[in-house]
Amino acid sequence: MGSAIKMRTDYSAAELRRRAKSSKDSKQSRRLLSLAAVLDGMSREDAARVGGMDRQTLRDWVHRFNDAGPDGLEDAWNGGPEPRLSVSQKAELARIVETGPDRAVDGVVRWRRIDLQRLIKERFGVDYHERYVGTLLKQLGFSHISARPLHPGQDGEIVEAYKKNFPRTLSAHLADLPKGKPVEIWFQDEARIGQKNGIVRQWARRGTRPRQPADQRYKSAYLFGAICPARGIAAGLALPFADTEAMQLHLDEISRHVARRAHAVLLLDRAGWHTTAKLKVPKNITLIFLPPRAPELNPVENVWQYLRQNWLSNRVFEGYDAIIDAACGAWRELIERPNTITSIGMREWAHVGQSN
């Protein structure tokens, strides 16, 4: 081994120890202490042990110290290779992903990684591996998620206007209530539960194609459900049909769950059995109808998704009784989770003052 490298002497051992004590970089502190030991006359081998390194490593840090002083003892990261896509190119790619493909031009109805791999190569001249395209999308803030249904006839302006004007709508519907009477916001909907059941995503080893039972029979029942997100409660019935008689039973069930001396505002869609004059709406409930073709305004749609993903999909039901048992079991699981009901159901536009 060559002779020891002479250290610069414009820093004293005491000063190096003070810097080590004040440094927020633990690695720099250990290196400073080793060099302070060298200045105190300790052998290079023993001084290296002070900083948890070998003698050759200490020699390298002496070179760095001689060149740049204590600051040279910090780890110098070069930041890695330059990104192959510029900031502006990444922003353009994000806009492309968010806008979605043009079927006539791109030949697909949704972006896949292999489609974006081709697009990036054609537009930016960068040839990424398909797997890295997924990594890049995550870096840009995208996730591979299920889309919500959008009715092709929906008028987005009507939906936004409904949300914006809901406080005014609520006040108009509740004008006859006594001043200060507590008001609860409820949402209601129905879901068909049947033998022709759904299959949902599951975790599986890459490259495999897991199989789940899929019945081809058609027996079914209807789960009528309503939630009060603010209270974290729900009222549901499993019934054979979705009609006026079933809706009447559900209204009566909701009425029993409204808090004593409170009044419920029930938001629901415009199905025929909701709007018929044959319904006898309980005195403690006021119906407010959602705009047509706007299921995303009703959080019970998300409740159905939650129930299917956790308890109802990937199953075969032997008959009607099994369907009813499964629907009731899933609903009981839901009502045992008030925080989940609140998390799924709260809508800022609807919960803007629940007493008049």
C-alpha positions in Angstrom: 0.0 0.0 0.0 1.3 3.5 -0.9 2.1 6.1 1.6 -0.6 8.0 3.5 -2.0 11.1 1.7 -1.2 14.3 3.5 -4.4 16.1 4.7 -5.0 19.8 4.4 -4.5 21.6 7.7 -6.8 24.6 7.5 -9.4 22.7 9.6 -8.6 21.6 13.1 -9.7 18.3 14.6 -12.0 20.2 17.0 -13.6 22.0 14.2 -14.2 18.8 12.3 -15.9 17.3 15.3 -18.1 20.4 15.7 -19.2 20.0 12.1 -19.8 16.3 12.6 -22.0 17.1 15.6 -24.1 19.7 13.7 -24.3 17.7 10.4 -27.7 16.2 9.6 -26.0 13.7 7.3 -24.9 10.7 9.4 -22.5 9.5 6.8 -20.8 12.8 6.5 -20.5 12.9 10.3 -18.7 9.5 10.5 -16.2 10.7 7.8 -15.6 13.9 9.6 -14.9 12.0 12.8 -12.4 9.7 11.0 -10.5 12.7 9.6 -10.5 14.4 13.0 -8.9 11.3 14.4 -6.2 11.4 11.7 -5.5 15.1 12.6 -5.2 14.0 16.3 -2.4 11.6 15.2 -4.3 8.3 15.2 -3.1 5.7 12.7 -5.0 5.7 9.4 -6.2 2.1 10.1 -7.6 3.0 13.5 -9.1 6.3 12.2 -10.8 4.3 9.4 -12.5 2.1 12.0 -13.9 5.2 13.8 -16.0 5.9 10.7 -16.8 2.3 10.0 -14.7 2.0 6.8 -11.5 0.5 5.6 -8.2 2.3 5.1 -8.5 2.5 1.3 -12.0 4.1 1.6 -10.6 6.6 4.1 -7.8 7.4 1.6 -10.6 8.2 -1.0 -12.4 10.5 1.4 -9.1 12.3 2.3 -8.8 13.2 -1.5 -12.4 14.5 -1.4 -11.7 16.5 1.7 -8.5 18.0 0.3 -10.4 19.1 -2.8 -13.6 20.4 -1.4 -13.3 20.5 2.4 -16.1 19.2 4.7 -18.7 19.6 2.0 -16.7 17.1 -0.1 -17.6 14.4 2.5 -21.3 14.4 1.5 -22.5 11.8 -1.0 -22.6 13.3 -4.4 -25.6 12.0 -6.5 -25.5 12.6 -10.2 -29.2 12.2 -10.5 -29.0 9.3 -12.9 -29.5 9.4 -16.7 -31.5 12.2 -18.3 -35.2 11.4 -18.8 -35.9 10.2 -22.4 -39.1 12.3 -22.4 -39.0 16.0 -21.6 -41.4 17.6 -19.1 -43.4 19.0 -22.0 -43.6 15.6 -23.7 -44.8 14.0 -20.5 -47.5 16.7 -20.1 -48.6 16.0 -23.7 -48.7 12.3 -23.1 -50.8 12.8 -19.9 -53.3 14.9 -22.0 -53.5 12.1 -24.6 -54.1 9.4 -22.0 -56.7 11.6 -20.2 -58.5 12.4 -23.5 -58.7 8.8 -24.6 -58.2 7.3 -28.0 -60.1 8.2 -31.2 -61.5 4.8 -32.4 -61.4 6.0 -36.1 -57.7 7.1 -35.8 -56.2 4.8 -33.1 -58.3 1.7 -33.8 -59.0 1.1 -30.1 -61.7 2.1 -27.6 -59.3 2.3 -24.6 -55.6 2.8 -24.2 -53.5 -0.3 -23.5 -49.8 -0.2 -22.6 -48.9 -1.6 -26.0 -51.0 1.1 -27.8 -49.2 3.9 -25.8 -45.9 2.2 -26.4 -46.5 2.6 -30.2 -47.8 6.1 -29.8 -44.8 7.3 -27.8 -42.4 5.8 -30.4 -44.3 7.4 -33.3 -44.8 10.8 -31.7 -41.7 11.3 -29.6 -39.2 8.9 -31.1 -38.7 7.0 -27.8 -39.0 3.2 -27.8 -39.9 2.1 -24.2 -40.6 -1.4 -23.1 -44.3 -2.1 -22.7 -43.8 -2.7 -18.9 -42.1 0.6 -18.4 -45.1 2.4 -20.1 -47.1 1.2 -17.0 -44.4 2.6 -14.7 -44.5 5.9 -16.6 -48.2 6.2 -16.4 -48.1 5.7 -12.6 -45.4 8.4 -12.4 -47.8 10.7 -14.3 -50.6 10.0 -11.7 -52.6 7.4 -13.6 -54.0 4.1 -12.3 -55.6 1.1 -14.1 -59.2 1.5 -12.8 -62.7 0.6 -13.8 -64.6 3.4 -15.5 -68.0 4.6 -14.2 -70.9 4.2 -16.7 -72.0 7.3 -18.5 -75.4 7.4 -20.2 -74.9 8.5 -23.8 -77.9 10.9 -23.5 -76.7 12.6 -20.3 -76.5 16.4 -20.3 -73.5 17.4 -18.2 -74.7 20.9 -17.7 -78.0 19.7 -16.2 -76.0 17.5 -13.7 -73.8 20.4 -12.7 -76.7 22.8 -12.4 -78.5 20.2 -10.2 -75.6 20.0 -7.8 -75.1 23.8 -7.7 -78.8 24.5 -7.1 -79.4 21.7 -4.7 -79.5 23.9 -1.5 -82.2 26.0 -3.2 -84.1 22.9 -4.2 -83.8 21.5 -0.7 -85.1 24.7 0.8 -88.1 24.8 -1.5 -89.1 21.2 -0.7 -88.8 21.8 3.0 -90.5 25.2 3.2 -93.5 23.8 5.2 -91.4 22.1 7.9 -91.2 23.7 11.3 -88.2 25.9 11.9 -85.2 24.0 13.3 -86.5 20.5 12.5 -83.6 18.1 11.9 -83.3 17.0 8.3 -81.6 13.8 7.1 -80.3 13.3 3.6 -81.0 9.7 2.3 -80.3 8.1 -1.1 -82.3 5.2 -2.5 -81.9 2.7 -5.4 -82.5 -1.0 -6.4 -80.2 -3.7 -7.7 -80.9 -7.0 -9.3 -79.2 -9.9 -7.7 -79.4 -13.1 -9.6 -77.9 -16.4 -10.9 -76.4 -14.7 -14.0 -73.8 -13.2 -11.7 -70.8 -11.1 -12.2 -67.1 -11.9 -12.0 -64.8 -9.3 -10.5 -61.0 -8.7 -10.6 -58.8 -10.6 -8.2 -55.1 -10.9 -7.4 -53.4 -13.8 -9.2 -49.9 -14.7 -10.3 -48.7 -12.8 -13.4 -49.2 -14.9 -16.5 -52.1 -17.0 -15.1 -55.8 -16.7 -15.9 -57.8 -17.6 -12.8 -61.3 -19.1 -13.3 -64.5 -18.4 -11.3 -67.9 -20.1 -11.5 -70.4 -18.4 -13.8 -74.0 -19.5 -13.8 -76.1 -19.2 -16.9 -79.5 -19.5 -15.2 -81.8 -16.5 -14.8 -83.5 -16.6 -11.4 -83.1 -13.3 -9.6 -84.4 -11.0 -6.8 -84.1 -7.2 -6.1 -82.3 -5.6 -3.3 -83.9 -2.2 -2.4 -81.4 -0.1 -0.5 -81.2 3.3 1.1 -78.4 5.0 3.0 -78.1 8.0 5.3 -74.4 8.9 5.0 -74.3 11.5 7.8 -75.6 8.9 10.3 -73.9 5.9 8.7 -77.1 3.9 8.7 -79.0 2.0 5.9 -82.4 0.5 5.3 -82.8 -2.4 2.9 -85.3 -5.1 1.7 -84.7 -8.1 -0.6 -87.9 -8.5 -2.7 -88.9 -10.6 -5.7 -90.0 -7.7 -7.9 -89.2 -4.0 -8.5 -92.6 -2.4 -8.7 -94.9 0.0 -6.9 -95.8 -2.5 -4.1 -92.2 -3.2 -3.4 -91.3 0.5 -3.4 -94.1 1.1 -0.9 -92.6 -1.5 1.4 -89.2 0.1 1.1 -90.5 3.6 1.9 -92.2 2.3 5.0 -88.9 0.6 6.0 -86.9 3.8 5.5 -89.5 5.7 7.5 -88.8 3.4 10.5 -85.1 4.2 10.4 -85.4 8.0 10.3 -84.4 9.5 13.6 -87.2 10.4 16.0 -88.5 14.0 15.4 -86.4 14.3 12.2 -87.5 14.5 8.6 -85.8 12.6 5.8 -85.1 13.9 2.3 -84.9 10.9 0.0 -83.0 11.4 -3.3 -83.8 8.8 -6.0 -84.0 8.3 -9.7 -87.1 8.6 -11.8 -88.1 4.9 -12.2 -91.8 4.4 -12.8 -92.4 2.9 -9.4 -90.7 5.9 -7.8 -92.8 8.6 -9.5 -96.2 6.9 -9.5 -99.0 8.7 -7.6 -100.0 5.4 -6.1 -97.3 5.6 -3.6 -98.2 6.7 -0.1 -95.1 8.6 1.0 -94.7 8.5 4.8 -95.1 11.9 6.6 -91.5 11.9 7.7 -90.1 11.6 4.2 -89.9 14.0 1.3 -88.9 12.7 -2.2 -86.5 14.7 -4.4 -85.8 13.2 -7.8 -82.4 13.2 -9.4 -81.9 14.4 -13.0 -82.5 11.7 -15.7 -79.6 9.6 -16.9 -77.3 10.7 -14.0 -76.6 7.6 -12.0 -73.3 9.0 -10.7 -75.3 11.4 -8.5 -76.6 8.5 -6.5 -74.0 7.0 -4.1 -76.1 3.8 -3.7 -74.8 2.9 -7.2 -71.3 2.7 -5.5 -72.9 0.7 -2.6 -74.0 -2.0 -5.2 -70.4 -2.1 -6.5 -69.0 -2.5 -3.0 -71.4 -5.3 -2.2 -70.8 -7.2 -5.5 -67.0 -6.9 -5.2 -66.9 -8.1 -1.6 -69.8 -10.6 -1.1 -72.0 -11.2 -4.2 -69.8 -11.8 -7.2 -67.9 -15.0 -8.1 -70.7 -17.1 -6.7 -73.3 -19.6 -7.9 -76.8 -19.4 -6.3 -78.8 -22.6 -6.3 -82.2 -20.9 -6.3 -84.3 -18.0 -5.3 -83.9 -18.6 -1.5 -80.1 -18.7 -1.9 -80.2 -15.4 -3.7 -82.3 -13.8 -1.0 -80.0 -15.2 1.7 -76.9 -13.8 -0.1 -78.5 -10.4 -0.6 -79.6 -10.1 3.0 -76.2 -11.3 4.2 -74.3 -8.7 2.1 -76.7 -6.0 3.3 -76.1 -7.0 7.0 -72.4 -6.8 6.3 -72.8 -3.3 5.1 -74.9 -2.0 8.0 -72.2 -3.3 10.4 -69.8 -0.8 8.8 -71.2 2.7 9.4 -67.9 4.3 8.5 -68.0 2.6 5.1 -71.5 3.9 4.5 -70.4 7.4 5.3 -67.3 7.1 3.2 -69.2 5.9 0.2 -72.2 8.1 0.5 -71.1 11.6 1.5 -71.6 14.1 -1.3 -70.5 17.7 -0.6 -73.2 19.1 -2.9 -75.9 17.3 -1.0 -74.8 17.7 2.6 -74.7 21.5 2.8 -77.0 22.0 5.7 -79.3 19.3 6.9 -81.7 21.4 9.0 -83.9 24.2 7.9 
